Amino acid sequence: MSTPAFDADAQRAGPPPPHRFRDAVPDDVPALVALVTSAYRGDSSRRGWTTEADLLDGARIDADVLRHDITRAGSRVIVVDGEDGRPLACAHVAIEDGSGYFGMFAVDPLLQGRGTGDAVLTECERIARDAWQLPRMRMTVIDVRESLIAWYLRRGYRRTGVHKPFPYGDLRFGVPRRDDLRFEVLEKSLESHA
């Protein structure tokens, strides 16, 4: 598996874009599917450091699942738009089992490493802590994604050692290129960060 040759935390040339957050609406679904796909799958994803192109082909997110996440209670899809109105970053934050759940995190590959991802993660943690009064944030990450896990560890998350199976055979989440994929649960306390 090849990995990009630059540090994920390195700042790229130019100032980061302003971070104005909004909640996604159902009309955003096509643009958000395109954004998430560009950040993780295919050749376009190789321009950033979050690529899963060596692990999975096909879809990264299902439009119907995304539409449901946008409209259901206890769930928000947060978006950062560019000046042209095109989504540049997004993430899903939801209430799950008494904790916040963070997922569907994507930043345009050309903006990665400029602070946009930090800002989106911080906003989702704020929502879980302040708006929903939740004690912790959890997420699942493919456990062979060491550079991504390291990025989260630097932001206060910890590996729990709890693993969940990858949904092999469910094409809504991609076509695996390996037979050893599984998720690990990461967790961060939000109580000490209030």
Secondary structure, DSSP 8 states (H G I E B T S, - for coil): ----SS-TT---SS------EEE--GGGHHHHHHHHHHHHSHHHHTTSS---TTTEES-SS-HHHHHHHHHSTTEEEEEEE-TTS-EEEEEEEEEETTEEEEEEEEE-GGGTTSSHHHHHHHHHHHIIIIIS--SEEEEEEETT-HHHHHHHHTTT-EEEEEEEE--TT-GGG-EES-S--EEEEEEEESGGG-
